Amino acid sequence: MREAPNTRVSRRHVFFVAGYDPMTVDGHLRIFLRELKRFGAVWNVATQGLDAAPLPTPTGALWRSTAQAPGWRTQTTFEVLAWDDLARADMRRPRRSHLRGSVRALADMAASGTIAGYFRTSRRYGLFFLFTYLLLAALWGLGLAAGIAAGRLAAPHLGTVAAILIGAAVAAGAGLLLMRWPGRRFRLKQSLDLAEFSVDFVRGRHPQVDARIGAFADRLRAVEQAAASEGMDEIVVAGHSLGAMHAVSAVAAALKADPDFGSRVRVRILTLGSTTAKFALHPAGERLRAAAAEVAARPRIGWLEVQSRDDIVSFYKVNPVTLGPAAFAEPLLPAGDFSARPLLRQVAVRDMVSPATYWRFRLDVMRVHCQCFLASDIRATHDFYAYVCGPLAFDVVAAHTNGLRAYTEPDGTLRPLVVDETGRILPLPASESPP
């Protein structure tokens, strides 16, 4: 064995693409600072946000932070590739427009065989998809029942016409009230809007989103070209949920525009809670399937996808490139081995947080869905902030099934690292030194 070289990172640039969410960059900064503080407390690391407000970029905003413990210090530039304005504009359309769009989307997905494809690929996701519409039907069914009951009570006193009007008013009011609660708790409107957006996007009816992804690609290229001269050790492009597809598409566009993209500095992709298959399974999703295939065909672009059996919003055990069954990675690989395209790691949300924390949000499917891009409140096998501001290269953390936990001591110091004859990096107890 020999001492492992080039495992540390002093500076990294992280791009983050969120899912279909109206949150502004200011909201993302508040979450980042909260989660950075939690990461520091859990891993015994001193963390600090260097910017009190987001610094505008051509495609969103960025801010900087530091993390340090005995023997290491890392500075991170965290940049949001923002498209929340487009999501908000889509969500704020008139209710009648959304009603027509939801009916059209459901009919499209049924007629095109996309829903059947969901069940063939991931029965869990298929059931989640149907749950949205079953919940909608149940809430309006309750509203209708309330209207019928009100009409029957009013009929003997006010007559048939008045009773019908009262019943209709009560049914509409009850339905709208139920859409607010419990519908809001289940994020029903957002789920319906997303289903509509999905079909429109895959059909090419959102040219502004396509243009934004092109702008993301230009921004990636600009940062990558300047990264080496600015002392950046690596670039991480992370995407969550629907944002995973946008992240991969942006990298594919950057590669198409510049075949040398990723050769000047290490570029890695991290997809979390991915819903790429939601679009790629649609017959009209050829350009999205082609983008994933383009990235998978470029071995110098390392790609890690993190999947969780607890997250029913994402496609668990599905390869986002082949759309077939996923083969999860071995527990320990040589650092930088991304021969699996992508490298798939299986995690459990219930293992990312304490039992008490998981018990509080276990029934909130969207909160479970979001945990993979938040900091853990225990030393877990997966912690997004290990890739964001940890001391080790992306390749080293991705290679071990236990992530950062395998390489650190309780006081935050790094364990000595050695390379075995197969190229795998092994952490040693802190008391031992490499030969």
C-alpha positions in Angstrom: 0.0 0.0 0.0 1.1 3.6 -0.5 -0.2 7.0 0.6 -3.1 8.2 -1.4 -2.3 11.3 -3.5 -4.6 14.1 -4.7 -7.5 13.4 -2.3 -8.0 16.9 -0.9 -10.0 19.8 -2.3 -9.1 23.4 -1.3 -11.6 25.2 -3.6 -14.7 23.9 -5.5 -17.5 25.4 -7.5 -20.9 23.8 -7.0 -23.8 24.4 -9.4 -27.3 23.5 -8.1 -30.5 23.1 -10.2 -33.6 22.8 -8.1 -36.8 21.0 -9.2 -40.2 22.5 -10.2 -40.3 25.0 -7.3 -41.0 28.7 -7.0 -38.3 29.3 -4.4 -36.1 32.3 -5.1 -32.4 32.5 -4.8 -32.8 34.3 -1.5 -34.8 31.3 -0.2 -32.1 29.0 -1.3 -29.4 31.0 0.5 -31.4 30.9 3.7 -31.6 27.1 3.4 -28.0 26.8 2.5 -26.8 28.8 5.6 -29.1 26.8 7.9 -27.9 23.4 6.5 -24.3 24.6 6.5 -24.6 25.3 10.2 -26.1 21.8 10.8 -23.3 20.1 8.7 -20.7 21.9 10.9 -22.4 20.8 14.1 -22.8 17.2 13.1 -19.3 16.7 11.7 -17.5 18.9 14.2 -16.4 21.3 11.5 -16.2 25.1 11.7 -18.3 26.6 8.9 -19.0 30.1 7.8 -21.0 31.8 5.1 -19.0 34.6 3.5 -21.9 36.4 1.8 -24.9 37.9 3.5 -26.9 38.2 0.2 -26.8 36.3 -3.1 -24.4 37.7 -5.7 -26.1 37.9 -9.1 -24.9 35.8 -12.0 -26.2 35.7 -15.6 -28.2 32.6 -14.8 -29.1 33.0 -11.1 -26.9 33.8 -8.1 -24.0 32.5 -6.0 -22.4 32.8 -2.6 -19.3 31.5 -0.9 -18.6 29.6 2.3 -15.7 27.9 4.1 -15.4 24.8 6.2 -12.5 23.7 8.2 -11.3 21.3 10.9 -7.8 20.3 12.1 -5.6 19.8 9.1 -7.9 21.0 6.4 -9.8 24.0 5.0 -12.1 24.1 2.0 -13.8 27.1 0.3 -16.9 26.6 -1.8 -18.7 28.8 -4.4 -22.3 27.6 -4.4 -24.2 28.8 -7.5 -27.9 28.3 -8.1 -28.8 27.9 -11.8 -32.2 29.5 -11.4 -35.5 28.9 -13.2 -37.9 29.6 -10.4 -39.3 32.6 -12.3 -40.4 30.3 -15.1 -41.9 27.9 -12.6 -43.8 30.7 -10.8 -45.1 32.1 -14.1 -46.4 28.6 -14.9 -48.0 28.1 -11.5 -49.7 31.5 -11.5 -51.7 30.9 -14.7 -55.5 31.2 -14.3 -57.2 28.2 -12.7 -59.2 27.5 -15.8 -56.0 27.2 -17.8 -54.6 24.7 -15.3 -57.9 22.7 -15.4 -57.7 22.4 -19.2 -54.0 21.6 -19.0 -54.4 18.9 -16.3 -57.1 17.2 -18.4 -55.0 17.4 -21.5 -51.9 16.1 -19.7 -53.7 13.2 -18.2 -55.2 12.2 -21.5 -51.8 12.6 -23.2 -50.0 10.4 -20.7 -52.7 7.7 -20.9 -52.9 7.7 -24.7 -49.2 7.7 -25.2 -48.6 4.8 -22.9 -46.5 6.9 -20.5 -48.5 5.9 -17.4 -48.2 2.3 -18.4 -44.5 2.9 -18.8 -44.3 4.3 -15.2 -45.8 1.0 -13.9 -43.5 -1.1 -16.0 -40.4 0.8 -14.9 -41.3 1.7 -11.3 -44.6 0.5 -9.8 -43.9 2.7 -6.8 -43.8 5.8 -8.9 -46.8 4.7 -10.9 -48.8 4.4 -7.7 -47.5 7.8 -6.5 -48.6 9.4 -9.8 -52.1 7.9 -9.6 -52.3 9.0 -5.9 -52.3 12.6 -7.0 -55.4 12.1 -9.1 -57.1 9.8 -6.6 -56.6 12.4 -3.9 -58.0 15.1 -6.2 -61.1 13.0 -6.9 -61.6 12.2 -3.2 -61.4 15.8 -2.1 -63.9 17.0 -4.7 -66.0 14.0 -4.0 -66.2 15.1 -0.4 -67.0 18.6 -1.5 -69.8 17.3 -3.8 -71.2 15.2 -0.9 -71.3 18.3 1.3 -73.1 20.2 -1.5 -75.7 17.5 -1.9 -76.3 17.4 1.9 -76.7 21.2 2.0 -79.1 21.1 -0.9 -81.3 18.5 0.7 -81.4 20.4 4.0 -82.4 23.6 2.2 -85.0 22.1 -0.2 -87.9 21.8 2.2 -87.5 25.4 3.3 -86.3 27.3 0.2 -87.5 25.3 -2.8 -85.8 23.2 -5.4 -84.0 26.0 -7.4 -82.6 27.7 -4.3 -81.5 24.3 -2.9 -79.6 23.6 -6.1 -77.9 26.9 -6.0 -77.0 26.5 -2.3 -75.7 23.0 -2.9 -73.6 24.1 -5.8 -72.1 26.9 -3.8 -71.4 24.6 -0.8 -69.8 22.0 -3.1 -67.5 24.5 -4.8 -66.6 26.1 -1.5 -65.9 22.8 0.3 -63.9 21.6 -2.7 -61.7 24.7 -2.8 -61.3 24.6 1.0 -60.2 21.0 0.9 -57.7 21.8 -1.9 -56.2 24.3 0.6 -56.2 21.8 3.4 -55.4 18.9 3.4 -54.6 19.5 -0.3 -51.9 22.0 0.5 -50.3 19.6 3.0 -50.0 17.0 0.3 -48.8 19.8 -2.2 -51.6 18.7 -4.5 -51.7 21.8 -6.7 -47.9 21.6 -7.2 -48.2 18.0 -8.2 -51.0 18.7 -10.7 -49.1 21.7 -12.1 -46.0 19.5 -12.4 -47.8 16.8 -14.3 -49.1 19.4 -16.7 -45.7 21.0 -17.0 -44.1 17.6 -17.7 -46.2 16.9 -20.8 -45.9 20.5 -22.1 -42.1 20.4 -21.6 -41.6 17.1 -23.3 -43.8 18.2 -26.1 -41.7 21.3 -26.7 -44.3 23.7 -25.4 -41.9 25.5 -23.0 -39.3 27.1 -25.2 -38.3 29.5 -22.4 -37.2 26.5 -20.3 -35.2 25.1 -23.2 -33.6 28.5 -23.7 -32.7 28.7 -20.0 -31.0 25.3 -20.1 -29.0 26.6 -23.0 -28.0 29.6 -20.8 -27.1 27.2 -18.1 -24.8 25.4 -20.5 -23.1 28.7 -21.4 -22.5 29.5 -17.8 -21.0 26.0 -17.1 -18.6 26.5 -20.0 -17.6 30.0 -18.8 -16.8 28.8 -15.3 -15.0 25.6 -16.5 -12.8 27.6 -18.8 -11.7 29.9 -16.0 -11.7 27.4 -13.2 -8.0 26.3 -13.4 -6.7 29.9 -13.5 -8.8 30.7 -10.5 -7.5 27.7 -8.5 -10.6 25.6 -8.5 -10.0 21.9 -7.9 -13.3 20.6 -9.1 -16.8 21.6 -10.4 -19.9 19.8 -9.2 -23.2 20.1 -11.1 -25.9 18.9 -8.8 -29.6 18.6 -9.7 -32.6 17.6 -7.6 -35.8 16.0 -8.8 -36.8 17.6 -12.2 -33.6 19.7 -11.8 -31.6 16.5 -12.3 -32.8 16.3 -15.9 -32.0 20.0 -16.4 -28.5 19.5 -15.0 -27.8 16.6 -17.2 -29.2 18.4 -20.2 -27.1 21.5 -19.5 -23.9 19.4 -19.3 -24.9 17.7 -22.5 -25.3 21.1 -24.2 -22.0 22.3 -22.8 -20.3 19.2 -24.3 -21.9 19.7 -27.6 -20.8 23.3 -27.8 -17.3 22.6 -26.4 -16.0 19.0 -26.8 -13.1 19.9 -24.4 -15.6 20.7 -21.6 -14.4 19.0 -18.5 -10.8 18.6 -19.6 -9.4 21.7 -18.0 -10.8 21.0 -14.5 -12.6 18.0 -13.0 -16.4 18.1 -13.7 -18.7 15.8 -11.8 -22.5 15.5 -11.9 -24.6 14.6 -8.8 -28.3 13.8 -9.4 -30.5 13.4 -6.4 -34.1 12.2 -6.2 -34.1 12.2 -9.9 -37.4 12.2 -11.9 -35.6 12.0 -15.3 -37.5 8.9 -16.2 -40.8 10.8 -15.8 -39.9 12.6 -19.0 -37.7 10.1 -20.8 -40.4 7.4 -20.7 -42.7 9.7 -22.8 -42.5 8.8 -26.5 -41.8 12.5 -27.2 -38.8 12.6 -24.8 -36.1 11.7 -27.4 -34.1 14.9 -26.8 -34.0 14.1 -23.1 -32.9 10.5 -23.6 -30.3 11.7 -26.1 -28.9 14.2 -23.5 -28.5 11.5 -20.9 -26.8 9.2 -23.4 -24.5 12.0 -24.5 -23.3 12.6 -20.9 -23.0 8.8 -20.3 -20.8 8.5 -23.4 -18.2 11.0 -22.0 -16.1 9.0 -19.5 -14.2 12.1 -18.2 -17.5 13.5 -16.8 -18.1 11.5 -13.7 -21.8 11.0 -12.8 -23.2 9.9 -9.5 -26.9 9.3 -8.9 -28.2 8.9 -5.4 -31.4 7.0 -5.0 -33.5 6.1 -1.9 -36.2 3.5 -1.4 -38.0 5.9 1.0 -38.5 8.5 -1.8 -41.6 7.6 -3.7 -41.4 10.8 -5.7 -38.3 9.7 -7.6 -37.6 6.6 -9.7 -35.9 4.1 -7.4 -33.9 1.2 -8.9 -34.1 2.8 -12.3 -31.1 3.7 -14.4 -31.7 7.2 -15.8 -29.8 6.4 -19.0 -31.1 3.0 -20.0 -34.4 3.4 -18.2 -33.9 -0.3 -17.1 -33.3 -1.8 -13.7 -30.5 -0.1 -11.8 -27.4 -1.9 -10.7 -26.1 -0.3 -7.6 -22.3 0.1 -7.1 -20.1 -2.0 -5.0 -19.4 -0.8 -1.5 -15.9 0.4 -2.3 -14.5 1.3 -5.7 -11.3 2.9 -6.9 -11.6 6.7 -6.7 -12.7 8.1 -10.0 -14.2 4.8 -11.3 -17.3 6.0 -13.1 -17.3 3.1 -15.6 -20.9 2.6 -14.5 -22.8 5.3 -16.4 -24.0 6.6 -14.0 -22.6 5.3 -10.8 -25.6 4.5 -8.6 -25.6 4.6 -4.9 -28.5 3.3 -2.8 -29.3 5.2 0.5 -32.2 5.3 2.9 -33.7 8.6 4.0 -34.5 7.1 7.4 -30.7 6.5 7.8 -29.8 10.1 6.9 -31.5 11.6 9.9 -32.2 10.7 13.5 -35.2 8.5 14.2 -37.0 11.4 15.9 -36.5 13.6 12.9 -37.6 10.9 10.4 -40.7 10.2 12.5 -41.8 13.9 12.3 -41.7 14.1 8.5 -42.1 10.4 7.4 -45.6 11.0 6.0 -44.7 14.2 4.1 -43.6 12.7 0.8 -42.1 16.0 -0.5 -40.1 16.6 2.7 -38.7 13.0 2.3 -38.0 13.8 -1.3 -36.0 16.9 -0.4 -33.8 15.3 2.3 -31.2 14.2 -0.2 -30.1 17.8 -0.9 -30.2 18.8 2.8 -27.6 18.2 5.6 -28.1 15.2 7.8 -28.6 15.6 11.6 -26.5 12.5 12.2 -23.3 11.3 10.6 -24.9 9.5 7.8 -23.7 7.5 4.8 -25.0 10.3 2.5 -24.8 14.0 3.3 -25.2 16.4 0.4 -22.9 18.9 2.2 -20.0 16.4 2.2 -19.9 17.0 -1.6 -20.6 20.7 -1.2 -18.0 21.7 1.4 -16.2 18.6 2.6 -12.4 18.3 2.4 -12.2 15.3 0.1 -12.5 15.2 -3.7 -15.9 14.2 -5.1 -14.4 11.0 -6.5 -13.1 9.8 -3.1 -16.5 10.4 -1.3 -18.5 8.8 -4.1 -16.2 5.7 -4.2 -17.1 4.6 -0.6 -20.6 3.5 0.3 -20.2 5.2 3.7 -19.3 8.5 2.1 -17.5 11.1 4.3 -18.3 9.0 7.4 -15.6 6.5 6.3 -12.9 9.1 6.3 -13.3 11.3 9.3 -12.7 11.1 13.0 -15.2 12.4 15.6 -13.2 15.6 16.0 -13.5 16.3 12.2 -9.9 15.4 11.3 -9.3 13.2 8.3 -8.0 9.7 8.7 -4.8 8.7 6.9 -5.5 7.4 3.4 -3.7 4.7 1.5 -4.2 3.1 -1.9 -4.3 -0.7 -2.2 -3.1 -2.7 -5.2 -6.5 -2.4 -6.9 -6.5 1.4 -6.7 -9.1 1.7 -3.9 -8.5 4.4 -1.3 -8.7 2.9 2.2 -9.0 5.0 5.4 -6.8 4.0 8.3 -7.4 4.7 12.0 -6.1 8.1 13.0 -3.4 6.4 15.2 -1.9 4.7 12.1 0.3 6.3 9.5 0.6 5.1 5.9 3.8 3.1 5.1 
